[in-house]
């Protein structure tokens, strides 16, 4: 079998295994044991939750209160969402052997793969997190900072004064470049040119494509088929990079995540630690997870930050002063407030592997539960004047607790790349405002792309050299 045919078979096997998305292997859940919710067909509820999330979450909260149930395809699986911070804290602190995040994230299986940190639970998750964590600790982040600043400086140097442009496009390009260099350590322009379009086609998919993964027959048709074909190409490029890097004799001198993982895996295998080595498929799954989870999410947050600062002369002046004074705390607060006001991900979910009491509800095994990020960030009880962009919320002793501001989830499953995302955002904002004053062009609203939300009009801005 040729290498290309080999890769296609690996990719198709992943899509076939992921056809159980949503937990078809879990027991049925009696509706009478669940909080109230709409009685619409599961397909309609799924479309509303995925496609119209920014309207659907507030409507559910107004209609049903602090806890409500949405039924999803396939299999009419129940999702119970909570909006009170004390219940969010309860879910994040719950036993991870009962509250499985991997099951709840199963919709990502066709892209991420079964070994993805986002899809694993129990000992498998602990093992993967232990291997990945060193690449995202403080000393590693400090090593990445200069590279992020270099990429950001090169990007903003290409901007033209006075011409309106879509900040989202430029931020997507920038964050992709950072991830390809930091995660993969790829600097060769030919390889970058091949990887960029494959990654972009993976990110820029309609929510209907995600629904298609629940029905394997659709994978032979039109856009679903093209999605699979693109995945085969991305996998081919990634496996080639992994194989070549395995043969490199300078892993110890490299700081990218792939090289760190290979070096750690080799050291563990040499020490004869059971189950410590990573095969190519495991590496591919973890790298795709880091690539996609750290790319568009940060780009969208940065785009919103630029638009919100660009709307207010006072915020622009305060931000320019922060850059001149080296006030990174303000820049981080701007980024955090953008993530609060414009959530990129709508919810954090866990699937119950055994009966559990959550928010006062006795829920059976098979129920998926989680806090609504959208509602947590919108409620007046959590944030005064929640519709106002106010970065100072995140400064000083009154900064919101982690169970109220939850873009990175929480507990033992808190996003491993949270520190990297904030560091990257601060470096990018510094480079932008060091060179330019930024003005927003028009208004913008969120739209759903794959599982994330991005500015519908691309976050249009205009820049003027300082």
Secondary structure, 3 states (H helix, E strand, C coil): CCHHHHHHHHHHHHHHHHHHCCCCCCCCCCHHHCCCCCCCCHHHHHHHHHHCHHHHHHHHHHHHCCEEEEEECCCCEEEEEECCHHHHHHHHCCCCCCEEHHHHCHHHHHHHCCCCCCCCCHHHHHHHHHHHHHHHCHHHHHHHHHHHHHHHHHHHCCCCCCCCEEHHHHHHHHHHHHHHHHHHCCCCHHHHHHHHHHHHHHHCCCHHHHHHCCCHHHHHCHHHHHHHHHHHHHHHHHHHHHHHHHCCCCHHHCCCHHHHHHHHHHHHHHCCCCCCCCCHHHHHHHHHHHHHHCCHHHHHHHHHHHHHHHHCHHHHHHHHHHHHHCCHHHHHHHHHHHHHHCCCCCECCEEECCCEEECCEEECCCCEEEEEHHHHHHCCCCCCCCCCCCHHHHCCCCCCCCCCCCCCCCHHHCCCCHHHHHHHHHHHHHHHHHHEEEEECCCCCEEEECCEEEECCCCEEEEEEC
